[in-house]
Amino acid sequence: EVLLKPAKRIKVGNKLNFGEGKIIAECIEKLEQGGRIMRLHYDGILQERLDELGEMPLPPYIKERLDDPNRYQTVYAKESGSAAAPTAGLHFTDSLLEAIKEKGVNIAFITLHVGLGTFRPVSVDNIDDHEMHSEYYQLTQQTADLLNDTKAKGHRIISVGTTSTRTLETIRRDHSEFVEKSGWTDIFIYPGFEYKAIDGLITNFHLPKSTLVMLVSAFSSRQYILNAYQKAVEMEYRFFSFGDAMLII
């Protein structure tokens, strides 16, 4: 997915011109948290126009332009449509995946369309008042069968990233097992949540005051995660998208 960057403030009815008229974007509705619904006017094929004029959407803490889009993409990505890479997956290379397989670990894939809302901090005092963003997923029958078989044999499921975790927990919550399914997950995981799908988690060090920190705290404990983050600061670990990862089991 690409991102066209208009002015920060857009009024309903305003039109934005991209590429000298190659795309005209008209704001038709204002949404909460700064979202907008835009009507696009263009000639030709929309995806080609977007590829020509757009940029790779990046988190707000990455200031420089990304000239090579593959620098912010996993090696196993296939489908277009995500607004961001599931950043825990950026640590994996083809050779590392092969080394994992050689150890007897099964690797399964799901399709994730990460939303821009994943970058938004929690801005309410009571977390029950936070409106969680939705993210689209697709889980195949082949992956569902492998996950169910893993559970049945008493082996562990280690998810890579928080969006993978939210997807697996949503499906397991709704069906008591893994099933072939596509849909939207808006599950909000914070301390007190009972995990039923995963047995371990590979994830990055996340922004403070984020739902992602709450998710990992729910899997372990708030104090354990705070201690881990304090140690990471002392050891000068790198945080956020291109930072270091941790395995929680």
BAKE-694277 format. One record per residue: x, y negated, z negated of N, C-alpha, C, O, CB in turn. Coordinates in steps of 0.02 Angstrom, whole numbers, padded with zeros to 5 digits, always signed. Glycine has a CB too. Layout:
N
XYZXYZXYZXYZXYZ ...
//
This chain:
249
+00042+00059+00000+00000+00000+00000+00044-00061+00000+00097-00063-00032-00048+00000-00061 +00023-00113+00036+00061-00175+00039+00022-00229+00004-00037-00222-00010+00077-00195+00113 +00056-00284-00009+00025-00338-00046+00038-00403-00009+00095-00421+00005+00053-00342-00118 -00017-00438+00007-00012-00505+00034-00016-00554-00024-00058-00547-00068-00069-00519+00087 +00027-00603-00024+00033-00648-00082+00002-00716-00067+00035-00758-00036+00106-00655-00103 -00060-00728-00089-00092-00793-00079-00076-00840-00137-00036-00823-00181-00167-00785-00072 -00107-00899-00136-00101-00944-00193-00130-00912-00255-00172-00867-00250-00136-01012-00178 -00106-00934-00314-00127-00903-00376-00202-00914-00390-00235-00871-00419-00086-00929-00434 -00228-00972-00370-00298-00988-00384-00337-00991-00318-00319-01028-00273-00304-01055-00422 -00389-00950-00314-00429-00946-00253-00502-00956-00271-00528-00920-00314-00418-00878-00216 -00534-01003-00240-00605-01014-00251-00646-00972-00203-00624-00959-00147-00622-01088-00244 -00706-00952-00225-00751-00915-00181-00766-00959-00120-00782-01018-00127-00816-00895-00218 -00760-00930-00061-00771-00967+00001-00707-00991+00033-00706-01007+00092-00815-01025-00012 -00653-00994-00006-00588-01014+00022-00561-00962+00070-00571-00902+00059-00537-01028-00034 -00527-00984+00122-00497-00939+00170-00421-00948+00170-00396-01004+00167-00526-00951+00241 -00386-00893+00173-00313-00893+00173-00289-00867+00240-00316-00819+00267-00284-00851+00115 -00238-00899+00267-00212-00882+00332-00144-00848+00325-00098-00876+00295-00206-00945+00376 -00138-00787+00352-00075-00750+00349-00051-00738+00420-00089-00717+00463-00084-00683+00310 +00014-00751+00431+00043-00736+00496+00014-00776+00553+00003-00749+00607+00036-00664+00511 +00000-00840+00540-00027-00884+00592-00091-00856+00622-00100-00855+00683+00025-00895+00647 -00134-00834+00578-00200-00812+00599-00206-00738+00615-00259-00715+00635-00219-00850+00659 -00152-00699+00605-00157-00627+00617-00205-00594+00568-00238-00545+00584-00088-00594+00613 -00208-00622+00507-00258-00601+00458-00286-00664+00424-00248-00705+00400-00227-00551+00404 -00351-00670+00424-00385-00722+00386-00422-00688+00329-00464-00644+00341-00435-00764+00432 -00407-00707+00267-00438-00676+00209-00485-00727+00176-00464-00781+00157-00384-00651+00158 -00548-00708+00170-00598-00751+00140-00620-00723+00073-00641-00665+00069-00659-00759+00187 -00615-00762+00020-00636-00741-00046-00712-00742-00050-00743-00795-00041-00604-00786-00101 -00742-00685-00065-00815-00682-00068-00840-00668-00139-00899-00676-00153-00841-00628-00022 -00795-00648-00185-00816-00636-00254-00757-00638-00300-00703-00612-00285-00852-00568-00259 -00766-00670-00359-00715-00671-00411-00731-00617-00463-00788-00611-00484-00711-00741-00444 -00681-00578-00482-00688-00525-00531-00652-00545-00595-00618-00595-00598-00662-00458-00503 -00660-00503-00646-00627-00516-00709-00552-00502-00702-00530-00466-00657-00657-00472-00765 -00513-00530-00748-00440-00520-00753-00404-00541-00689-00352-00512-00671-00426-00447-00768 -00432-00592-00654-00398-00619-00596-00409-00582-00532-00378-00600-00481-00326-00621-00610 -00451-00532-00531-00465-00494-00469-00508-00533-00421-00547-00576-00442-00498-00428-00486 -00502-00519-00357-00541-00551-00305-00562-00498-00253-00524-00452-00239-00502-00608-00272 -00621-00506-00226-00642-00467-00168-00636-00511-00107-00665-00565-00104-00716-00439-00176 -00597-00488-00058-00583-00528+00001-00612-00494+00063-00608-00433+00071-00507-00538+00008 -00640-00534+00108-00662-00510+00174-00607-00528+00224-00588-00586+00230-00731-00542+00195 -00581-00477+00259-00526-00487+00305-00550-00493+00377-00592-00454+00400-00475-00430+00298 -00523-00542+00412-00537-00551+00484-00471-00542+00521-00421-00575+00503-00569-00622+00498 -00469-00499+00571-00407-00484+00605-00422-00452+00672-00478-00430+00685-00363-00436+00562 -00372-00450+00716-00375-00415+00779-00329-00355+00776-00277-00356+00744-00355-00462+00838 -00349-00301+00810-00308-00242+00812-00322-00195+00754-00378-00190+00730-00235-00261+00812 -00270-00160+00732-00275-00109+00680-00252-00139+00614-00196-00165+00609-00233-00045+00698 -00294-00136+00563-00280-00170+00500-00215-00146+00469-00175-00187+00447-00337-00159+00451 -00203-00080+00466-00143-00055+00434-00080-00082+00467-00030-00095+00434-00142+00021+00436 -00082-00090+00534-00024-00117+00569-00012-00190+00550+00045-00211+00543-00033-00111+00644 -00067-00228+00542-00060-00298+00522-00032-00303+00451+00010-00345+00436-00128-00334+00528 -00057-00259+00407-00033-00260+00338+00041-00241+00333+00079-00272+00296-00075-00213+00295 +00060-00190+00372+00131-00170+00372+00176-00226+00397+00232-00234+00375+00140-00107+00415 +00150-00265+00444+00188-00320+00473+00196-00379+00426+00250-00408+00421+00156-00343+00538 +00143-00396+00391+00142-00457+00351+00151-00447+00277+00171-00493+00241+00077-00493+00363 +00136-00388+00252+00136-00376+00180+00204-00359+00152+00252-00348+00189+00088-00322+00164 +00207-00356+00087+00267-00336+00050+00249-00280+00002+00191-00273-00018+00298-00396+00012 +00299-00242-00017+00289-00191-00068+00269-00224-00133+00306-00267-00158+00353-00148-00077 +00211-00206-00163+00192-00235-00227+00239-00210-00282+00250-00150-00289+00119-00219-00245 +00265-00256-00321+00313-00240-00374+00288-00266-00441+00248-00314-00442+00383-00268-00358 +00310-00237-00496+00291-00264-00562+00315-00336-00569+00362-00356-00536+00321-00220-00618 +00283-00374-00612+00301-00445-00620+00371-00457-00647+00397-00513-00640+00252-00478-00665 +00402-00406-00677+00469-00416-00705+00523-00403-00653+00583-00411-00668+00479-00371-00765 +00505-00383-00592+00553-00377-00538+00545-00438-00493+00495-00445-00459+00542-00310-00497 +00594-00483-00494+00588-00548-00461+00613-00547-00389+00585-00582-00347+00626-00600-00500 +00665-00507-00375+00694-00508-00308+00651-00468-00259+00617-00421-00278+00765-00481-00310 +00655-00487-00196+00619-00453-00142+00650-00385-00129+00711-00378-00131+00619-00496-00077 +00609-00335-00117+00633-00267-00104+00635-00256-00028+00583-00247+00003+00587-00214-00138 +00695-00258+00000+00703-00252+00072+00690-00181+00096+00666-00171+00152+00771-00275+00094 +00707-00132+00055+00696-00062+00074+00639-00034+00032+00650-00019-00027+00761-00020+00064 +00579-00025+00060+00522-00001+00022+00534+00068-00010+00503+00084-00062+00461+00003+00066 +00578+00108+00019+00591+00175-00008+00627+00172-00076+00630+00222-00111+00631+00215+00041 +00655+00113-00093+00687+00106-00158+00636+00108-00215+00653+00121-00273+00726+00041-00161 +00573+00095-00199+00520+00097-00250+00469+00150-00230+00408+00137-00228+00486+00026-00257 +00494+00210-00216+00451+00265-00194+00481+00330-00216+00543+00337-00218+00441+00263-00117 +00439+00379-00233+00464+00445-00251+00484+00484-00189+00458+00472-00134+00411+00484-00293 +00529+00532-00197+00552+00572-00140+00498+00619-00115+00501+00643-00058+00614+00611-00159 +00447+00632-00157+00395+00679-00137+00330+00645-00117+00279+00678-00109+00382+00727-00193 +00330+00579-00109+00269+00543-00090+00247+00563-00019+00289+00575+00025+00281+00467-00094 +00181+00567-00009+00155+00585+00057+00101+00537+00080+00104+00512+00137+00127+00655+00055 +00052+00523+00037-00006+00483+00058+00005+00409+00042+00035+00391-00008-00069+00508+00022 -00019+00366+00087-00016+00294+00074-00079+00273+00036-00130+00306+00040-00009+00253+00140 -00074+00218-00001-00133+00193-00036-00120+00170-00107-00160+00133-00135-00184+00245-00037 -00064+00192-00137-00050+00172-00205-00022+00101-00207+00017+00081-00163-00001+00221-00238 -00042+00063-00258-00017-00005-00266+00050-00006-00300+00082-00059-00304-00066-00047-00304 +00073+00050-00326+00138+00054-00360+00160+00127-00362+00118+00172-00360+00135+00024-00431 +00224+00137-00367+00249+00205-00375+00237+00228-00447+00243+00187-00493+00324+00209-00356 +00221+00292-00457+00222+00319-00526+00294+00323-00548+00330+00370-00530+00186+00390-00529 +00316+00274-00587+00387+00261-00595+00427+00316-00629+00487+00321-00618+00397+00198-00633 +00395+00358-00668+00432+00414-00698+00458+00460-00644+00508+00494-00653+00388+00453-00748 +00423+00462-00587+00444+00505-00532+00504+00479-00494+00534+00516-00455+00388+00514-00485 +00522+00415-00504+00580+00387-00469+00646+00419-00491+00696+00412-00456+00583+00312-00481 +00646+00453-00547+00707+00484-00572+00725+00548-00534+00782+00571-00537+00700+00500-00646 +00678+00576-00497+00688+00641-00466+00715+00633-00395+00689+00594-00355+00623+00681-00466 +00767+00672-00380+00794+00676-00312+00779+00746-00286+00758+00791-00323+00872+00662-00312 +00789+00755-00221+00778+00822-00192+00823+00875-00225+00800+00930-00238+00791+00820-00116 +00885+00857-00237+00931+00905-00268+00911+00921-00340+00918+00978-00362+01003+00878-00266 +00886+00871-00377+00864+00884-00446+00803+00929-00446+00797+00973-00488+00849+00817-00482 +00757+00918-00401+00697+00961-00397+00717+01033-00381+00688+01080-00408+00649+00935-00344 +00766+01043-00337+00789+01110-00322+00822+01142-00382+00813+01202-00395+00838+01108-00263 +00860+01103-00420+00893+01130-00480+00841+01151-00532+00850+01200-00567+00941+01077-00511 +00786+01113-00538+00733+01130-00584+00699+01195-00563+00686+01239-00605+00681+01073-00588 +00686+01202-00499+00655+01264-00473+00700+01325-00487+00675+01378-00504+00642+01258-00398 +00766+01316-00480+00812+01371-00490+00812+01395-00563+00832+01452-00576+00883+01350-00471 +00790+01353-00608+00784+01373-00679+00719+01410-00693+00707+01430-00750+00789+01311-00723 +00678+01420-00641+00615+01456-00650+00556+01413-00667+00503+01438-00685+00624+01507-00703 +00563+01348-00660+00509+01302-00674+00466+01292-00612+00493+01277-00558+00535+01234-00700 +00401+01301-00618+00356+01288-00562+00342+01213-00558+00333+01180-00609+00289+01327-00570 +00341+01186-00497+00327+01115-00487+00262+01108-00448+00253+01138-00395+00385+01081-00448 +00216+01069-00475+00151+01058-00444+00143+00984-00431+00172+00942-00466+00093+01086-00488 +00103+00967-00380+00095+00897-00361+00022+00877-00362-00022+00916-00346+00125+00885-00291 +00010+00814-00380-00056+00784-00374-00046+00716-00339+00007+00686-00342-00090+00775-00444 -00099+00693-00306-00097+00628-00272-00124+00575-00319-00179+00582-00346-00138+00630-00206 -00084+00523-00329-00103+00468-00374-00102+00402-00336-00054+00386-00302-00055+00465-00435 -00156+00365-00342-00157+00297-00316-00155+00249-00375-00207+00228-00401-00220+00284-00270 -00094+00232-00396-00084+00190-00455-00111+00120-00440-00099+00092-00386-00009+00187-00475 -00148+00091-00487-00178+00025-00477-00134-00030-00505-00092-00018-00548-00246+00023-00509 -00145-00091-00481-00108-00149-00506-00123-00162-00580-00083-00194-00615-00124-00211-00465 -00180-00136-00604-00198-00146-00673-00151-00112-00722-00150-00127-00781-00267-00120-00685 -00110-00066-00696-00062-00032-00740-00011-00080-00768+00022-00066-00818-00028+00025-00703 -00002-00139-00735+00046-00188-00758+00016-00236-00809+00053-00274-00840+00074-00227-00699 -00049-00235-00818-00081-00285-00861-00072-00267-00935-00083-00210-00954-00155-00291-00844 -00053-00316-00976-00047-00303-01048-00115-00303-01081-00165-00326-01053-00001-00355-01081 -00117-00276-01141-00179-00279-01181-00184-00348-01211-00138-00372-01244-00179-00223-01237 -00241-00382-01200-00249-00451-01221-00303-00460-01274-00321-00516-01291-00264-00495-01162 -00329-00404-01301-00381-00409-01352-00353-00386-01419-00304-00349-01421-00443-00365-01332 -00383-00410-01473-00360-00392-01540-00382-00321-01559-00346-00286-01593-00386-00442-01591 -00441-00302-01537-00469-00236-01551-00463-00193-01488-00493-00209-01437-00543-00240-01574 -00424-00139-01491-00412-00099-01431-00476-00068-01404-00479-00050-01345-00361-00045-01445 -00528-00060-01446-00591-00034-01421-00624-00082-01372-00668-00062-01334-00638-00020-01479 -00603-00145-01372-00631-00195-01327-00593-00199-01261-00614-00234-01216-00631-00263-01360 -00538-00162-01255-00498-00165-01194-00533-00127-01138-00554-00070-01148-00427-00137-01206 -00538-00158-01079-00568-00125-01021-00512-00094-00980-00472-00129-00950-00609-00176-00979 -00511-00027-00978-00458+00009-00944-00468+00007-00869-00525+00014-00845-00455+00081-00969 -00415-00002-00830-00419-00001-00758-00429+00070-00733-00411+00118-00767-00356-00032-00727 -00458+00077-00674-00470+00143-00644-00416+00158-00592-00392+00113-00557-00540+00146-00612 -00398+00221-00587-00349+00242-00538-00374+00306-00504-00402+00351-00536-00279+00254-00571 -00363+00309-00438-00390+00365-00398-00340+00422-00396-00279+00412-00396-00405+00341-00326 -00366+00484-00397-00323+00543-00396-00354+00598-00352-00414+00597-00338-00312+00569-00468 -00312+00644-00332-00334+00704-00297-00294+00764-00324-00233+00763-00324-00325+00697-00219 -00330+00815-00347-00299+00876-00372-00322+00934-00329-00383+00946-00324-00316+00888-00448 -00276+00970-00298-00293+01025-00253-00309+01089-00292-00293+01095-00351-00237+01038-00204 -00341+01136-00258-00357+01200-00288-00293+01238-00305-00289+01271-00357-00401+01242-00242 -00243+01232-00262-00179+01266-00274-00147+01242-00339-00122+01282-00378-00131+01255-00215 -00146+01176-00350-00118+01149-00411-00160+01168-00471-00132+01185-00524-00111+01074-00406 -00226+01166-00464-00271+01184-00519-00259+01257-00540-00256+01272-00600-00344+01174-00499 -00251+01302-00491-00240+01373-00506-00174+01382-00543-00169+01421-00591-00240+01414-00441 -00122+01347-00521-00056+01353-00553-00058+01328-00625-00029+01359-00670-00003+01314-00513 -00092+01272-00636-00097+01244-00704-00137+01289-00750-00118+01300-00807-00129+01175-00702 -00192+01317-00725-00233+01362-00766-00193+01426-00783-00197+01451-00839-00298+01381-00729 -00156+01451-00734-00116+01511-00745-00061+01497-00796-00046+01540-00838-00085+01536-00679 -00032+01438-00794+00020+01418-00842-00008+01417-00912+00024+01442-00959+00049+01350-00823 -00067+01387-00920-00100+01385-00985-00116+01456-01010-00105+01472-01069-00163+01343-00982 -00142+01498-00965-00162+01565-00985-00103+01607-01009-00111+01651-01052-00196+01600-00926 -00045+01594-00981+00015+01632-01000+00051+01601-01060+00103+01627-01082+00063+01635-00941 +00024+01548-01087+00054+01517-01146+00115+01475-01132+00153+01460-01177+00071+01568-01194 +00125+01456-01069+00182+01414-01051+00162+01340-01056+00104+01323-01064+00207+01431-00980 +00213+01297-01052+00201+01225-01061+00190+01190-00995+00219+01208-00944+00260+01194-01098 +00147+01139-00997+00138+01093-00941+00170+01027-00960+00150+00995-01008+00062+01084-00924 +00220+01006-00921+00255+00943-00933+00234+00895-00877+00250+00907-00819+00334+00954-00934 +00200+00842-00894+00178+00795-00844+00233+00742-00833+00269+00724-00879+00111+00761-00864 +00237+00718-00772+00284+00666-00754+00246+00601-00746+00212+00590-00695+00324+00684-00688 +00250+00558-00796+00218+00493-00792+00151+00489-00827+00118+00540-00838+00210+00475-00721 +00132+00428-00843+00070+00417-00881+00008+00425-00837-00044+00446-00862+00071+00348-00911 +00013+00408-00772-00046+00417-00729-00060+00491-00717-00119+00511-00715-00035+00381-00661 -00009+00531-00709-00018+00604-00705-00051+00629-00769-00097+00671-00766+00049+00641-00693 -00029+00604-00825-00057+00625-00889-00130+00607-00894-00171+00649-00914-00018+00593-00947 -00147+00546-00877-00217+00524-00881-00262+00566-00835-00318+00583-00852-00223+00450-00863 -00236+00583-00776-00274+00623-00729-00287+00693-00756-00344+00717-00756-00237+00628-00662 -00235+00726-00780-00242+00794-00806-00288+00796-00867-00329+00841-00874-00174+00823-00824 -00280+00747-00911-00322+00745-00971-00395+00731-00953-00441+00757-00986-00297+00692-01020 -00407+00690-00902-00476+00676-00880-00510+00739-00854-00566+00753-00873-00476+00622-00825 -00475+00776-00811-00504+00836-00782-00515+00890-00835-00568+00922-00837-00458+00864-00726 -00467+00898-00878-00473+00949-00932-00529+00930-00980-00565+00974-01005-00406+00956-00971 -00536+00865-00994-00590+00842-01038-00659+00856-01008-00705+00877-01042-00583+00767-01053 -00665+00844-00943-00730+00849-00910-00750+00920-00892-00809+00935-00886-00730+00808-00847 -00700+00965-00884-00715+01032-00859-00688+01088-00903-00699+01147-00889-00688+01040-00790 -00651+01072-00956-00621+01121-01001-00569+01165-00967-00542+01211-00998-00675+01165-01031 -00555+01152-00904-00502+01186-00867-00482+01141-00809-00513+01089-00798-00524+01257-00843 -00432+01161-00772-00412+01122-00713-00452+01146-00653-00457+01206-00640-00336+01129-00700 -00479+01100-00615-00520+01115-00556-00498+01070-00499-00469+01016-00509-00595+01106-00571 -00512+01093-00438-00500+01051-00380-00547+00991-00383-00608+00999-00389-00510+01090-00313 -00519+00931-00380-00562+00872-00389-00526+00809-00365-00465+00804-00368-00582+00865-00462 -00565+00762-00342-00541+00695-00328-00589+00646-00361-00649+00660-00368-00534+00681-00251 -00563+00589-00381-00606+00541-00415-00565+00487-00448-00506+00476-00432-00649+00576-00466 -00596+00452-00494-00565+00395-00529-00559+00411-00603-00606+00435-00634-00606+00330-00518 -00501+00396-00630-00493+00403-00702-00485+00334-00734-00445+00293-00713-00432+00447-00718 -00525+00323-00786-00518+00262-00825-00510+00279-00899-00526+00239-00943-00578+00215-00814 -00485+00340-00911-00476+00362-00980-00425+00318-01016-00373+00302-00987-00455+00436-00982 -00440+00299-01076-00397+00256-01117-00370+00299-01174-00408+00319-01218-00435+00192-01145 -00305+00313-01172-00274+00357-01222-00234+00315-01271-00187+00279-01252-00229+00409-01187 -00252+00319-01334-00216+00283-01387-00217+00327-01450-00254+00376-01452-00247+00212-01400 -00177+00310-01501-00171+00353-01560-00239+00374-01587-00285+00334-01596-00132+00318-01614 -00244+00440-01601-00307+00471-01620-00335+00516-01567-00377+00559-01580-00358+00418-01637 -00309+00507-01504-00330+00549-01448-00302+00620-01456-00245+00629-01476-00307+00518-01381 -00343+00670-01439-00322+00740-01443-00304+00765-01373-00348+00773-01331-00377+00784-01475 -00241+00777-01361-00218+00801-01296-00239+00874-01287-00230+00916-01332-00142+00794-01289 -00266+00889-01228-00288+00958-01213-00255+00986-01149-00258+01046-01137-00363+00960-01205 -00225+00942-01109-00198+00964-01044-00123+00974-01045-00098+01025-01020-00216+00914-00991 -00086+00927-01073-00013+00930-01067+00019+00951-01133-00009+00945-01187+00014+00861-01046 +00081+00976-01125+00121+00998-01183+00186+00959-01188+00224+00968-01235+00136+01073-01178 +00198+00915-01141+00258+00874-01141+00250+00819-01089+00207+00822-01046+00321+00916-01126 +00292+00768-01095+00284+00709-01053+00352+00678-01037+00392+00666-01082+00238+00656-01087 +00364+00667-00973+00422+00629-00950+00397+00560-00931+00353+00553-00889+00460+00664-00890 +00426+00509-00961+00402+00441-00948+00458+00391-00959+00510+00407-00988+00341+00424-00994 +00448+00330-00936+00497+00276-00945+00486+00240-01011+00441+00256-01049+00492+00226-00886 +00528+00191-01024+00518+00146-01081+00477+00087-01056+00497+00052-01010+00587+00122-01112 +00419+00077-01087+00368+00033-01059+00367-00037-01091+00399-00050-01141+00301+00065-01065 +00328-00080-01059+00319-00148-01083+00284-00147-01151+00241-00105-01164+00278-00189-01034 +00303-00193-01196+00267-00199-01260+00196-00222-01248+00180-00253-01197+00303-00247-01307 +00153-00206-01296+00082-00225-01293+00046-00195-01232-00002-00224-01207+00075-00302-01292 +00069-00138-01208+00039-00107-01150+00001-00043-01169+00016-00013-01221+00092-00092-01097 -00046-00023-01127-00083+00039-01139-00036+00099-01131-00050+00153-01158-00142+00046-01090 +00019+00091-01095+00066+00146-01085+00103+00162-01150+00114+00221-01165+00116+00129-01030 +00121+00112-01188+00152+00123-01254+00103+00158-01300+00122+00202-01339+00177+00057-01285 +00039+00139-01296-00012+00172-01337-00019+00245-01318-00028+00287-01362-00080+00136-01329 -00016+00260-01253-00023+00330-01230+00032+00374-01258+00019+00428-01284-00023+00333-01154 +00095+00351-01253+00149+00392-01279+00148+00396-01355+00168+00447-01384+00217+00365-01255 +00124+00344-01388+00117+00346-01461+00065+00396-01482+00071+00428-01534+00099+00277-01487 +00012+00403-01440-00040+00452-01455-00014+00523-01448-00036+00568-01484-00100+00441-01409 +00034+00533-01402+00061+00601-01393+00108+00619-01450+00110+00677-01471+00097+00606-01326 +00146+00571-01474+00192+00583-01530+00164+00551-01593+00120+00579-01626+00262+00554-01513 +00189+00493-01609+00161+00451-01662+00187+00381-01652+00239+00370-01621+00180+00479-01734 +00151+00333-01679+00171+00264-01669+00241+00251-01698+00282+00220-01665+00120+00217-01703 +00253+00275-01758+00317+00262-01790+00375+00297-01754+00429+00270-01747+00315+00283-01863 +00362+00358-01730+00414+00395-01694+00434+00359-01631+00493+00354-01615+00389+00466-01677 +00384+00333-01594+00398+00297-01532+00433+00231-01546+00480+00212-01510+00333+00284-01493 +00411+00195-01599+00445+00133-01617+00518+00146-01635+00562+00107-01617+00409+00099-01675 +00531+00200-01670+00600+00218-01687+00640+00234-01625+00698+00215-01619+00600+00278-01736 +00609+00270-01578+00643+00287-01515+00659+00225-01475+00713+00219-01446+00599+00335-01474 +00612+00178-01473+00624+00116-01437+00679+00074-01470+00720+00043-01436+00559+00075-01432 +00681+00074-01536+00733+00038-01571+00802+00068-01556+00851+00032-01547+00720+00039-01647 +00804+00134-01554+00867+00168-01537+00887+00153-01465+00946+00144-01450+00859+00244-01546 +00837+00149-01420+00851+00134-01350+00880+00064-01343+00925+00053-01302+00787+00140-01308 +00855+00017-01382+00882-00051-01380+00954-00052-01405+00997-00085-01376+00838-00099-01423 +00967-00016-01459+01034-00014-01488+01084+00018-01439+01142-00002-01435+01034+00025-01554 +01061+00068-01401+01103+00104-01354+01105+00070-01285+01138+00094-01239+01080+00175-01346 +01069+00014-01279+01065-00025-01218+01038+00016-01160+01063+00013-01103+01134-00052-01200 +00986+00055-01174+00951+00090-01121+00915+00038-01077+00899-00017-01100+00901+00142-01149 +00902+00057-01016+00865+00013-00970+00790+00027-00976+00769+00085-00977+00889+00023-00897 +00751-00025-00979+00679-00019-00986+00645-00028-00918+00676-00051-00869+00652-00070-01036 +00580-00011-00915+00534-00025-00860+00548+00017-00797+00577+00071-00803+00538-00099-00842 +00528-00007-00739+00521+00035-00679+00585+00069-00658+00585+00129-00643+00496-00006-00623 +00640+00033-00656+00704+00061-00635+00748+00079-00694+00809+00084-00688+00740+00013-00589 +00717+00090-00751+00753+00103-00812+00764+00177-00826+00756+00219-00781+00718+00072-00870 +00781+00192-00888+00793+00260-00909+00727+00295-00926+00675+00263-00934+00841+00262-00970 +00730+00361-00931+00672+00401-00946+00682+00438-01012+00738+00445-01036+00656+00450-00889 +00626+00461-01040+00630+00503-01099+00583+00562-01092+00531+00557-01059+00614+00463-01163 +00602+00617-01121+00561+00678-01123+00532+00686-01193+00570+00691-01242+00602+00741-01102 +00466+00687-01198+00433+00695-01263+00399+00764-01263+00357+00778-01221+00380+00638-01275 +00418+00806-01311+00387+00872-01316+00372+00887-01389+00346+00940-01405+00434+00926-01286 
//
